[in-house]
Every structure is written in structure tokens, then in C-alpha cells.
């Protein structure tokens, strides 16, 4: 099922294979997520596959995720094929057409297989959704298409792991059951010796070997799942950075680097009453900017945010959040829901949605000279852009890109940008945190290299898997040892 830890297990296996001298690559034929990433050639894939590629030590590629679905409503999604927008489809329309995408999936897989020794393919949700199996292109249907052995992962932390694993195996057809080569218990807490009887029961009832019991691993790795614990309310630390938890929030992992500094907490506020007294407020990206702007207004967030800004609290908007900071947001071509809405009116900008999607990696320098951002002036910055809107600004730019384009703007303590990943830049995030400490009359000495930090986390994950999964059997299943 969702959130059992498939993405993390796949990342850990990719890391182990890399450590052992193999070229490993992740693959997910169809991903549904609002957290996405732009590759070096300007193509959009799921954030999890970019993370897994990072664990494998290779560059993310659109071959790793040929189909990406980004929900726009409860009944429809933006369909992205080979990194480019195919269009918006209601669920029923997509299900009618998705088998047409099988050649696309197979081509992507075969090209990726030419580049890698081992491919770690991730499924989606459950392989035993009986009403969806006939048109499956991501679970057992994919395994059959690429002739892959399968590992089934269960989440013991939620309870019901016996029903998860035994039930799933029993609901599959006999030829599908034969593809399952082993079970993995994930998120185990406590004394493993007390679960020996459980392992015996699982193996007897499912007739599949248990290849590992993985504990709750203490590592900090981005998770794209909508059920991620990152979206839960957290207690504030010395410095309290609050992200507005929009109903259609996207790319919420943008803010993870800020939480890795000592004395800093990043929490998500889903109700106006939860805003509290933050040191900085962030409005994140959104897959439905106009409806989320309405929600900001109706929920009471708008007035509270303006009060905080009047008191000098820094406000940062990224992508959809940047659009909301302006005066108007217009959707003349019905890319979302149509019409025009008044924004927060904190920046002198106007945004118009169009059917051409901007998606590219970008780099440049910070050009803002405000008091809060003065320490960042002239610093280099890089990240990626994913947006449908064009924003006209009558205020100075926040960033000057190396290709001559200008991005974002600022006014006092209010800043906005289209650049995802801006906080991944060590100089940028450290300068922001330092200024927040200074405003509290405190000195900030903590330094962190975000790239090195992530490498340590991937190694920690790999170590945990090696200790708790029978890798000799995994290699035997793969057939390369």
C-alpha cells in the first residue's frame, strides 16, 4: 500500500549496488505526485526518482519516470509523458488511454537498461487492487512487461502486516505469485527476536521467504508521499519557520534543508490558528494556485499573514506561493479553473496562466538589496523551474539568471521566486538562518554542506539495509552473483 516505504527501500538498494561497484538506476513507470523535479535537459519527473538517482550516484533522467501524474482536482490530473505535458485528463479518460502508453514505458525501460547493470523498479500503492489490475502498468503488469522478479514490502508500524503481505500474495494470480521472490518487513520497532514466530507464520502462509526485517531507520531522506510525516505539525525550536500547508501543496521538500540547522524547526500550518509567532513564513508551491489563494482568504490566513508582514516578519513565496504574493492571478485559458482572483497584494506583480509550461534548471546570482537579504547580494544560486504562469513585475528582481532572464522580486521583507531548490544552496540557506538568529539577538555558528549531508544519509540507509536484509539472496534473485 502507499507509504510502506517503497521509495526509501529502493533508494537504499540503489545505494548498496553503487557501493558494491555496480551501476544502478531507479525506475517507476507511472508516478502520481505533486513533488516533482526538472532534469538537466529540462524534463519533469517524480521527486522520488531524482532522490533515488542521487542515492545511486547518477544524474536523474526522464527514462526513470516516463509517466508522471500531477493531481489538479479530486477527479483529474495533469498527465506528463516523457517529461512533457500531454494534457489534463479526468481519471476515467486516463484509464481508457493508459495502455496506449505501454510502448513509451517499455522504450524508456530498455534505454535505461542499456545504461545500468541493475534497475530497481518501484511499484505504486498496492499490486492487489482488483478493480485496476486489468490495466496495470506499474505493479505486476510492469513486472510481467519487463520480466522482473518482485520483492513485496509491508509496513509493520501501522499494524496489520500479516494481512498486508499474506493477503496481497493470495489475491494475485498464480503466475504473479511466482514472480514474488521474497518479503520485506519495514519500519520494525523493538526486539526483533520477538518476531521470529511472525516470520515463520508469514513464510508458511505466503510460501515466500522473509528476506529482511528493517527497523525504523534514523536517516533524513526526502519522501514525496502525500502521507509524509514532514507535513505534520511540529513543535517550534529557537527559530520557527512556518510553511503554509496549502490544500494543493507541491514540492514541499523545498524546505527540508532549512530544518537541518541546529536550533531551527520547519513546521507546516494547516489552520490559521496554527500560525503562531514564526520567525519566517513560507508560502509553498501549489498545483491549483487560484483555489489555494481562495483558501488562504477564506481560512483566515490572509489577514494573519499581512499582520505578520506589517510587524516585519519575513515572508517567502515559491512558485505558486510567489504568484499568490502579487496583485492578481488570471487564468484566461482555463488551465486550472478559469477567471481572475486578487492575490495578497504584497508584491506589485500580475500573473497570467498560459498553456506553455516552463521547466528548466536555472542558475544565477541574487540581486536583492533589502535589509533582510543584504547578506545574499551577489551570491550564486541554482535550482529548477516548473510553472505554467508568466509573472509581470514592477519591482526589482530577486535573481538575475545566467541566461539574462530575471526571476522573482521583493519588497521590504516580502520575497518571491519561481526557483525550486533555492534553499539547497548552502550559502543561501545559511545566510537566511544566520539573519533569523541575528534578529533574535543570537549568534549563529552552525554550518552544513547539504550535499555532503545527504550523502551521509544515503550511506546510513544502506548500512541499515545491509544489516537487516539478506543481500546475498537479493543478489541471487537479481542473478548477477
SULBEL-V577167 format. One record per residue. N is the residue number from 1. RES is the residue in three letters. D_LAST is the distance of its C-alpha to the last C-alpha in Angstrom with 2 decimals. Layout:
BEGIN
N_RES_D_LAST ; N_RES_D_LAST
END
This chain:
BEGIN
1_UNK_30.62 ; 2_UNK_31.50 ; 3_UNK_30.95 ; 4_UNK_28.41 ; 5_UNK_26.32 ; 6_UNK_23.94 ; 7_UNK_24.53 ; 8_UNK_23.88 ; 9_UNK_20.66 ; 10_UNK_19.39 ; 11_UNK_20.65 ; 12_UNK_18.97 ; 13_UNK_15.49 ; 14_UNK_16.34 ; 15_UNK_17.44 ; 16_UNK_14.40 ; 17_UNK_12.16 ; 18_UNK_15.04 ; 19_UNK_15.30 ; 20_UNK_11.75 ; 21_UNK_12.76 ; 22_UNK_11.80 ; 23_UNK_14.75 ; 24_UNK_15.05 ; 25_UNK_18.14 ; 26_UNK_20.03 ; 27_UNK_21.82 ; 28_UNK_24.71 ; 29_UNK_26.64 ; 30_UNK_29.81 ; 31_UNK_30.80 ; 32_UNK_34.18 ; 33_UNK_35.23 ; 34_UNK_38.15 ; 35_UNK_35.98 ; 36_UNK_34.94 ; 37_UNK_34.07 ; 38_UNK_35.16 ; 39_UNK_32.71 ; 40_UNK_33.79 ; 41_UNK_35.06 ; 42_UNK_37.12 ; 43_UNK_35.15 ; 44_UNK_34.91 ; 45_UNK_31.79 ; 46_UNK_31.14 ; 47_UNK_31.11 ; 48_UNK_27.97 ; 49_UNK_25.90 ; 50_UNK_27.54 ; 51_UNK_26.65 ; 52_UNK_22.97 ; 53_UNK_22.93 ; 54_UNK_24.59 ; 55_UNK_21.92 ; 56_UNK_19.31 ; 57_UNK_21.68 ; 58_UNK_22.67 ; 59_UNK_26.04 ; 60_UNK_26.84 ; 61_UNK_27.35 ; 62_UNK_29.21 ; 63_UNK_26.24 ; 64_UNK_24.65 ; 65_UNK_27.64 ; 66_UNK_29.69 ; 67_UNK_32.08 ; 68_UNK_33.77 ; 69_UNK_36.61 ; 70_UNK_39.08 ; 71_UNK_41.58 ; 72_UNK_45.17 ; 73_UNK_46.95 ; 74_UNK_46.25 ; 75_UNK_46.06 ; 76_UNK_44.66 ; 77_UNK_42.23 ; 78_UNK_41.94 ; 79_UNK_39.29 ; 80_UNK_37.26 ; 81_UNK_35.29 ; 82_UNK_33.25 ; 83_UNK_34.77 ; 84_UNK_38.38 ; 85_UNK_40.86 ; 86_UNK_41.41 ; 87_UNK_44.13 ; 88_UNK_45.09 ; 89_UNK_44.60 ; 90_UNK_45.59 ; 91_UNK_42.88 ; 92_UNK_44.31 ; 93_UNK_44.37 ; 94_UNK_40.78 ; 95_UNK_39.61 ; 96_UNK_41.61 ; 97_UNK_40.01 ; 98_UNK_36.42 ; 99_UNK_35.05 ; 100_UNK_36.51 ; 101_UNK_33.85 ; 102_UNK_30.89 ; 103_UNK_30.91 ; 104_UNK_30.92 ; 105_UNK_27.86 ; 106_UNK_25.94 ; 107_UNK_27.04 ; 108_UNK_26.01 ; 109_UNK_22.52 ; 110_UNK_22.10 ; 111_UNK_23.48 ; 112_UNK_21.20 ; 113_UNK_18.12 ; 114_UNK_19.40 ; 115_UNK_19.26 ; 116_UNK_15.98 ; 117_UNK_12.21 ; 118_UNK_12.09 ; 119_UNK_15.33 ; 120_UNK_16.38 ; 121_UNK_19.36 ; 122_UNK_22.08 ; 123_UNK_24.55 ; 124_UNK_28.22 ; 125_UNK_30.30 ; 126_UNK_29.65 ; 127_UNK_28.04 ; 128_UNK_30.84 ; 129_UNK_33.90 ; 130_UNK_35.59 ; 131_UNK_38.21 ; 132_UNK_35.75 ; 133_UNK_33.02 ; 134_UNK_34.66 ; 135_UNK_34.27 ; 136_UNK_30.98 ; 137_UNK_29.09 ; 138_UNK_27.05 ; 139_UNK_25.58 ; 140_UNK_24.77 ; 141_UNK_26.62 ; 142_UNK_24.27 ; 143_UNK_21.17 ; 144_UNK_22.78 ; 145_UNK_23.79 ; 146_UNK_20.34 ; 147_UNK_18.55 ; 148_UNK_16.49 ; 149_UNK_15.20 ; 150_UNK_17.44 ; 151_UNK_17.73 ; 152_UNK_21.38 ; 153_UNK_22.92 ; 154_UNK_26.28 ; 155_UNK_28.83 ; 156_UNK_30.35 ; 157_UNK_32.79 ; 158_UNK_34.96 ; 159_UNK_35.16 ; 160_UNK_34.49 ; 161_UNK_30.72 ; 162_UNK_31.01 ; 163_UNK_32.95 ; 164_UNK_30.59 ; 165_UNK_27.43 ; 166_UNK_28.99 ; 167_UNK_31.50 ; 168_UNK_29.07 ; 169_UNK_26.92 ; 170_UNK_30.15 ; 171_UNK_31.65 ; 172_UNK_28.90 ; 173_UNK_29.20 ; 174_UNK_27.27 ; 175_UNK_25.01 ; 176_UNK_24.30 ; 177_UNK_23.65 ; 178_UNK_20.96 ; 179_UNK_19.04 ; 180_UNK_19.07 ; 181_UNK_15.96 ; 182_UNK_17.26 ; 183_UNK_20.14 ; 184_UNK_20.57 ; 185_UNK_23.97 ; 186_UNK_25.13 ; 187_UNK_28.17 ; 188_UNK_28.71 ; 189_UNK_31.71 ; 190_UNK_32.95 ; 191_UNK_31.79 ; 192_UNK_28.42 ; 193_UNK_29.46 ; 194_UNK_32.16 ; 195_UNK_29.69 ; 196_UNK_28.10 ; 197_UNK_30.45 ; 198_UNK_29.55 ; 199_UNK_25.86 ; 200_UNK_27.00 ; 201_UNK_29.34 ; 202_UNK_26.83 ; 203_UNK_24.38 ; 204_UNK_27.33 ; 205_UNK_29.04 ; 206_UNK_26.15 ; 207_UNK_24.03 ; 208_UNK_20.98 ; 209_UNK_19.00 ; 210_UNK_19.86 ; 211_UNK_16.72 ; 212_UNK_18.94 ; 213_UNK_22.55 ; 214_UNK_23.00 ; 215_UNK_26.38 ; 216_UNK_28.77 ; 217_UNK_27.26 ; 218_UNK_29.90 ; 219_UNK_28.88 ; 220_UNK_31.00 ; 221_UNK_29.22 ; 222_UNK_31.12 ; 223_UNK_31.04 ; 224_UNK_32.67 ; 225_UNK_33.39 ; 226_UNK_37.12 ; 227_UNK_36.88 ; 228_UNK_35.68 ; 229_UNK_37.42 ; 230_UNK_38.46 ; 231_UNK_41.22 ; 232_UNK_42.71 ; 233_UNK_45.87 ; 234_UNK_45.37 ; 235_UNK_47.98 ; 236_UNK_49.28 ; 237_UNK_48.82 ; 238_UNK_51.14 ; 239_UNK_50.46 ; 240_UNK_50.21 ; 241_UNK_48.72 ; 242_UNK_49.18 ; 243_UNK_47.43 ; 244_UNK_49.32 ; 245_UNK_47.13 ; 246_UNK_48.19 ; 247_UNK_47.71 ; 248_UNK_45.66 ; 249_UNK_44.01 ; 250_UNK_41.22 ; 251_UNK_38.90 ; 252_UNK_39.82 ; 253_UNK_36.93 ; 254_UNK_39.26 ; 255_UNK_40.86 ; 256_UNK_37.95 ; 257_UNK_38.40 ; 258_UNK_41.96 ; 259_UNK_41.00 ; 260_UNK_38.87 ; 261_UNK_41.99 ; 262_UNK_43.58 ; 263_UNK_46.62 ; 264_UNK_45.81 ; 265_UNK_45.12 ; 266_UNK_44.39 ; 267_UNK_45.52 ; 268_UNK_46.02 ; 269_UNK_49.50 ; 270_UNK_49.92 ; 271_UNK_53.63 ; 272_UNK_56.48 ; 273_UNK_57.32 ; 274_UNK_53.93 ; 275_UNK_54.61 ; 276_UNK_56.31 ; 277_UNK_57.12 ; 278_UNK_54.13 ; 279_UNK_54.04 ; 280_UNK_52.47 ; 281_UNK_51.95 ; 282_UNK_49.32 ; 283_UNK_49.60 ; 284_UNK_46.13 ; 285_UNK_45.08 ; 286_UNK_45.97 ; 287_UNK_45.03 ; 288_UNK_48.63 ; 289_UNK_50.83 ; 290_UNK_54.20 ; 291_UNK_53.59 ; 292_UNK_52.12 ; 293_UNK_55.20 ; 294_UNK_57.38 ; 295_UNK_55.48 ; 296_UNK_56.06 ; 297_UNK_59.75 ; 298_UNK_60.11 ; 299_UNK_58.08 ; 300_UNK_60.28 ; 301_UNK_57.66 ; 302_UNK_59.64 ; 303_UNK_62.71 ; 304_UNK_60.79 ; 305_UNK_58.67 ; 306_UNK_61.86 ; 307_UNK_63.45 ; 308_UNK_60.59 ; 309_UNK_60.76 ; 310_UNK_64.52 ; 311_UNK_63.88 ; 312_UNK_61.65 ; 313_UNK_58.21 ; 314_UNK_55.69 ; 315_UNK_54.32 ; 316_UNK_51.26 ; 317_UNK_50.33 ; 318_UNK_47.12 ; 319_UNK_46.96 ; 320_UNK_48.67 ; 321_UNK_50.05 ; 322_UNK_51.58 ; 323_UNK_53.19 ; 324_UNK_54.72 ; 325_UNK_56.38 ; 326_UNK_58.57 ; 327_UNK_61.78 ; 328_UNK_60.67 ; 329_UNK_57.61 ; 330_UNK_58.33 ; 331_UNK_56.39 ; 332_UNK_58.62 ; 333_UNK_55.95 ; 334_UNK_54.74 ; 335_UNK_51.23 ; 336_UNK_51.23 ; 337_UNK_54.42 ; 338_UNK_57.15 ; 339_UNK_60.22 ; 340_UNK_60.88 ; 341_UNK_60.65 ; 342_UNK_62.06 ; 343_UNK_59.53 ; 344_UNK_60.00 ; 345_UNK_62.26 ; 346_UNK_61.03 ; 347_UNK_60.12 ; 348_UNK_62.21 ; 349_UNK_59.63 ; 350_UNK_59.52 ; 351_UNK_56.36 ; 352_UNK_56.28 ; 353_UNK_53.28 ; 354_UNK_52.48 ; 355_UNK_49.98 ; 356_UNK_48.20 ; 357_UNK_45.29 ; 358_UNK_44.71 ; 359_UNK_41.04 ; 360_UNK_40.10 ; 361_UNK_38.90 ; 362_UNK_41.99 ; 363_UNK_43.11 ; 364_UNK_46.53 ; 365_UNK_48.87 ; 366_UNK_50.74 ; 367_UNK_54.41 ; 368_UNK_55.81 ; 369_UNK_58.57 ; 370_UNK_59.45 ; 371_UNK_59.91 ; 372_UNK_56.74 ; 373_UNK_54.60 ; 374_UNK_56.50 ; 375_UNK_53.71 ; 376_UNK_51.35 ; 377_UNK_53.69 ; 378_UNK_52.09 ; 379_UNK_48.55 ; 380_UNK_45.70 ; 381_UNK_43.79 ; 382_UNK_41.00 ; 383_UNK_39.49 ; 384_UNK_39.49 ; 385_UNK_42.13 ; 386_UNK_41.96 ; 387_UNK_45.42 ; 388_UNK_47.77 ; 389_UNK_51.02 ; 390_UNK_53.13 ; 391_UNK_54.99 ; 392_UNK_58.28 ; 393_UNK_59.24 ; 394_UNK_62.63 ; 395_UNK_61.38 ; 396_UNK_59.56 ; 397_UNK_55.82 ; 398_UNK_53.23 ; 399_UNK_50.82 ; 400_UNK_51.40 ; 401_UNK_48.32 ; 402_UNK_47.53 ; 403_UNK_48.36 ; 404_UNK_51.85 ; 405_UNK_51.43 ; 406_UNK_52.68 ; 407_UNK_51.03 ; 408_UNK_52.38 ; 409_UNK_55.59 ; 410_UNK_57.19 ; 411_UNK_60.51 ; 412_UNK_61.28 ; 413_UNK_58.48 ; 414_UNK_57.00 ; 415_UNK_54.06 ; 416_UNK_52.07 ; 417_UNK_49.22 ; 418_UNK_46.86 ; 419_UNK_44.09 ; 420_UNK_41.10 ; 421_UNK_39.13 ; 422_UNK_42.30 ; 423_UNK_41.62 ; 424_UNK_38.15 ; 425_UNK_40.20 ; 426_UNK_40.71 ; 427_UNK_44.21 ; 428_UNK_45.34 ; 429_UNK_44.16 ; 430_UNK_45.26 ; 431_UNK_48.69 ; 432_UNK_49.19 ; 433_UNK_48.31 ; 434_UNK_50.52 ; 435_UNK_53.43 ; 436_UNK_53.05 ; 437_UNK_53.22 ; 438_UNK_56.24 ; 439_UNK_57.99 ; 440_UNK_57.70 ; 441_UNK_59.18 ; 442_UNK_55.94 ; 443_UNK_54.01 ; 444_UNK_50.41 ; 445_UNK_48.18 ; 446_UNK_44.67 ; 447_UNK_42.36 ; 448_UNK_38.86 ; 449_UNK_36.46 ; 450_UNK_34.97 ; 451_UNK_32.02 ; 452_UNK_31.11 ; 453_UNK_31.78 ; 454_UNK_29.28 ; 455_UNK_26.54 ; 456_UNK_27.25 ; 457_UNK_27.05 ; 458_UNK_23.62 ; 459_UNK_22.34 ; 460_UNK_24.18 ; 461_UNK_22.59 ; 462_UNK_19.03 ; 463_UNK_20.08 ; 464_UNK_21.49 ; 465_UNK_18.44 ; 466_UNK_16.22 ; 467_UNK_18.97 ; 468_UNK_19.43 ; 469_UNK_16.27 ; 470_UNK_13.46 ; 471_UNK_10.67 ; 472_UNK_8.19 ; 473_UNK_9.42 ; 474_UNK_9.45 ; 475_UNK_5.80 ; 476_UNK_5.86 ; 477_UNK_8.92 ; 478_UNK_7.96 ; 479_UNK_5.80 ; 480_UNK_3.83 ; 481_UNK_0.00
END
